[in-house]
Amino acid sequence: MSVYPAAIALCALVMGLTAPLGPGAAAVAAAAAGALFVLNRPLLALCICALLVGGLFLVPGARKSTLYWTDLVIIGSVAAIPRRWATGILRAPRWSWAVAMVCGCLSLALRFALVNAWGANAWGANAWGDACGIVACLCAMFIGAGIARHLAMIDARLLAWGDGGMVQVTRDLLLGRITSGMLHDLAQPLNVISMANGNMDYIIAHLDIDEESRRQLQERVKRIATHTEGTAHILGLFRWFGRDAPDGRTGDLTVRHALDCALAATKSNVRHHGVAVRMSGNALDHLVPEQHGALEMMAVAALLSAFASFIDKDGKKHRGEVLLHAVLTPAHIVITVECTDAQGKPMRGRRIDNATLWLVEQVARKALAEFRCVARQRQPVRFIIRLGRDDI
């Protein structure tokens, strides 16, 4: 067991047992519980919860302490809350952390002020003081989760929540870096093949052979040329992936162009021909020269996850449709990725892995955009991409 979760668990236990003596200890215990939730330690939380239940019979005043019961419920909830809720809870807006800190501090201050003004045994002081203490504990739990999230993100542990862990994430990152050099090496032999194929076509046209043999040879030459051009197109997609102006021009860098590039890039990765892809909306021809690369990367991440939702864990494939709907609003370009089955009903979504989600969110933030994964099962929308308009 890592020393950090154990230390946090010890802090939650000691402060929880001390909660009847003061609201400050209860708030610290709640903050430690939030940290355990982020670190994914439900067994530790269950152990602490069991010890706190025992403390109800051993600690003086525990059974009459509202804050003691509050900590007991919070720590028990940490063990019971599904892990799939973690990403949604921890992706709260930045201002919410400041609001939680202010509310928590004001609640503790108000609790002390009420007790000092009315007396510790006054009914009003106890009732309002307990309410302020509960609010402070809830805010402390949220703040503790946020601090642990920040530290875990720095340590890259949060990215290991996926099935593959950090090994898979590191492999994908390093593979992307070495691929750029390999693509340059592949371009040269491809040019040689294309030139040799052109020479063969010229030689075949001047050979003294019958027309049927000439036709068969020319068909083979055309087939080689077709596959060579397709390979060159794939190399071009990889070489210019995520860049804003791959050809030095910005006239064709539209939303449609970025989505087309994303579809072409994911077609080879997802070999499932039972899923149709359709694009619609009045924003497809809108120019996005400064956000083209970011939009392409966001669309690739969304499409990979969307296509995966049509394949069960046992490998069974389902037919359906992926709709890329792009619309213009007064201030944004909003692109939604919708997944429906063959009957037009929403497909059961498969969440994108946390490593990819976090990285794509940073790309979106740098491009003054937003990338959001939607977890609602009753609606076909799975991803929402929002780009700020620069033409207003």
N, C-alpha and C positions, 0 to 999 in steps of 0.2 A: 504494500500500500504506500502511495506517495505520502511524503511528510506534510504537504500542504493541506490536502483534504482532512487528514487526521488532526492537524492543528486547528483547522476551522471547526471541525466537529467538536473538539474539546472545548473550544471557545463557546460554541452554541450551547453545549451542555452546562458549563459552569455559569454562564450568564443567564441561561434559562432557569436554573435552580435558584439564582439570586434575584430573579424578577420580582418576587413579593416585596423585596426591600426597596426597590426603586425602578422607575420607568426607564432610566438610562440603561440599566442592565437588560431589560426586556427588549429595548430597541437594538442593542448590540447582538443579542441572540437572534433576533429576526434578520438582521443583516447577514449574519453567518449562515442562516438557513437559505437565504437567497443565493449566497455563494455556493453552497452545496448543490443547489438546483442546477446552476450553470455547469459545475464540475461533474454532474451526472453521478451522484453518489446516493442513490435511493436507499441502499442497505444501511449506510451510515446514518441517514436520516431516520430510518426505522428504529435503529438501535437507540438513538438519542430520544426518540419519541417514547420508547419503552421505558427508558430510565426516568424520563420526566413523569410518566404515569406512576412509577414507583415513588417519585418525589412528592406526589400528592399526599402520601401517607407518612412521609418522613420530614418534609420541610415545613416548619411552622408557618401557618397562614397561607399555604399554597392553595388549598381548596377554596379559600375565600378571595383569592387574588385574581382579578379579571385579567391582568397582564400575563399572569402565569398560564392561564387557560388560552390566552391569545397566542403565546409562543408555542404552546402544545399543538394548537390547531395549525399554525403556520408550518411547523416542522413536519407534522403529519401530512400536510398538503404537498410539501416538497417531494415526499416519497410517492404520492398518489398521482400527481399531475403528469399526464402523458408527455413523453419527450418530444413529440411532434409539435407541441405548443411552444417549445423553447425558442425556436427561431422567430415566431411571430411576436412573442412577448419581448424579446431582446432587440427587435428591430423598431422599437418605438422611436419617435422623433427626438432629436437631441434636446429640444426645449423641455421635454417631459422630465429629464433627469434634474434639471434646475428647479422645476416646479416641485418635484418630490423632495429635494433637499430643503427648499424654503418651507413647504408644508410640514415636513417632519420637525424642523427646528421650531417653527411657530407652535406646533402642537405640544411639544415638550415644554416650551416656555409658558404656554397658557396653562398647562397642567400644574406646573409649579406655582404659577401666580394664583390660580384658584385655590389650591391647598393653603397657601400662605394667607390669602385674604379671608377665606371662610372657615379655615380650620380643617384639620385632617379628618375629623369625625363628622363634619357636616354632610347631610345627604346630598345637597347640590354639588358640593366639591367632589364627592366620590363619583357621582353619576357623570358629571361633565368631565372630570379628570380622567375617568376610565375611558370615555369616548375619545378624548384627546390622545391618551396613551395608545389606544388601538390604531388610530390614524398614524401616529408616529411609528408604530411597529410595521405597519403596511408600507409606509414610505421607506423605512430602513431596509426592509426586505428587497424592495425594488432597487434601492441604491446599492446594496450589497451584491445583487445579481449583476448590476451594471459594472461595478468595479471588477468583479471576477471576470466578467466578459471581456473587459478591456485588457486585463492582464493575460487572459488566456489567448486573446487575439494576438498580442505581442509575442507570446510564446508559441504561436501557431498551433495550439492544442485544439482550439475550437474548430479548426479546419479538418481535424481528424474525426469528426462525428460521422462521416460517411462510412460506407461499408469497406472501402478500400483503404481508408486511413491516409496517413501522410505519405506512405510509400507510393500509392497511386497518384496522389497529387504531385509529388516530386517527379515521378516518372513522366507525367504528362507535360510538366513545365520544361524539363530537360529535353524531352523529345521534340517539343516545339522549337527549342533553340537550335538543336543540331539539324533539324529539318531544313532550315533556311540555307545552310551551306550545302546540304545534299541536293537540294533542288537546283542550285547553280551547277553542280556537277552533272546532274541529269540532263540539263538543257543542252550541253555540248554534244553528247552522243545522239540526242534526238535530232539536232540539226544535221548531223552527218547522215542519219537514216533518211531524213527528208530529202537531202540533196542526192543521195544515192538512188532513192526511189524515182526522183525526177529524171536522172540519167537513164535508168532502166526503161522508163516510158519512152524516152527518145530512141534508145537502141531497139526496143521492140517494134517501134513504128517503122524502122528501116531494115528489119530482118526479112530474109527471103523465106518466109514460111506461109502456110495456108492461112486463110482468114479465120477459121475456127480456132486454131491454136493461138493466133494473134489476139483474138477476142478474149480468150480465157486468160492469157497472160496480162492483158490490159485490165481485166476485172480484178485480178490479184493486186496489180499495182494501185488501182483506185482504192481497194480495200486497205492496203497499207497506208495510203495517203490519208484516208478517213480516220483511221485509228491514230495516226501520227498527229493529226490536227486536234483530235480529242484529247490526247495526252498533253499536248502543248497548252490546251485550254485549261486542263486541270492544274498543270504547273503554274500557269498564270494566276489561277485562283489562290493557290498557296502563297505565291511570291508577293501578291498584293493584298493579302487578307488583312483587314483591319486598317488599311491606309486610306486617307481621304481622297487623294488624287493619283490613282495608279497610272494614268496615261498623260498626266500633265494638263488635262483639261477638266473643267468643272461643269461644262454644259450638260452632261448626261449623268451627273451624280445626284440622282433623284432617290426618293424613297423606294420606288419600284426597282431601281438598279441595285440598291443595297439588299433588298429582299431577294431579288433574283440571284445575286452572288451567294447569299446565305443558303438558299435552296440548292444551288449547284454544289456548294461545299459540303452539305450534309447528305446529299443523295448517295454518295459512295459509302458513307458511314452507316446509314440506316438502309439496309437491304430489305425493304418491306414494300412491295408494290401494291398492296391492298389499300393503301392510304392515299387519297387524293388531296392535292393542295390547291387552294384557290385564294386569289387576292381580290380585294374590293376596297371601295372607299374613294373619296375625293382628294385624298392627300398623296396618292401614289406618284403623281407627276410633280410633286413639290420638290424643289431643289434643296439639298442638305449638304453642300460642299464641305462645311466645317464639321459636320457630325456624321458623315457617311461611314467612316471607319468604325466609330463607336456603335452606330446603328447596326452595321453588319455583324459585329461581335455579339451584340445583345440578341439579334435575331437568330444567330447560330445557336447560342445557349438555349434560347426558348424552343427552337425547333428540335434540338436533340432530346430535350425533355418531353416535348409534345409527342414525337414519334415513339418514344419509349413507352408512353402510356397505352399504346395499342398492342403491346406485347406483355402477356402475363409472365409471372415469375417462372412458370413451368415451360415457357417458350411458345405457348399458343398465341397465334396472331389473329387480330381482329381487323375487320374492314371499317373504314370510316373516312372522315374528312378533317383536314386542318385548314382553318380559315384565317388569313392574315387581313385584318380589316383596319385600314388607315384613314382617319378622318382629321379634318382641320377644325380647331377651335380658335377662338379669338387670340389666345396666347400660346397654344401648344399644338403639336402634332401628336395625336394619340393613336398608337398601334396596339391592337389586341390580338392575341393568339388564342383561337377557339378550337376545341377538339370535340367532335361529335361522332357517334357510331353510325352504322349503316342505316339505322332507323331515325337518325337525326337527334338522338338523345345525347346529353352530355356524357363524355367518357370519364371514367374514374381516373383522376389525375395522379401522376407519380411525381413527387416533389423532386426538384433539382437538388443535387448534393450541395452541402453548405460551402464547400471550398469554391466551387464554380459560382455559386450565388454571391458570395462575398466579393470575389474578384470582379465579377460583372457589375456589381453595384458600384465599385470604385471607378470603373471605366465610365459608367453612366454619370456619376457625380462630377467627374472631370469634364465631361462633355455638356454639363448643365442639363442633364436629363435624369430620368427616373426609370428604374427597372424593378418591377414588382411581380412577385409570384403570388397568384391567387389560389387559396386553398378551398374555396367554396366548391362543393361537389354537385350542387343542384343547378349550376350555371355552366355553360360551355367555356367561358373565359378562363384561361389558365395563366396567361401572362399579360401584363400591361406595360407598354413602353411609352413614355411621355417625353417628347423633345420640345425644348423651348424654341419658339419661332424667332428667327433673326431678321424677318422681313417686315416687322411692324415697328 
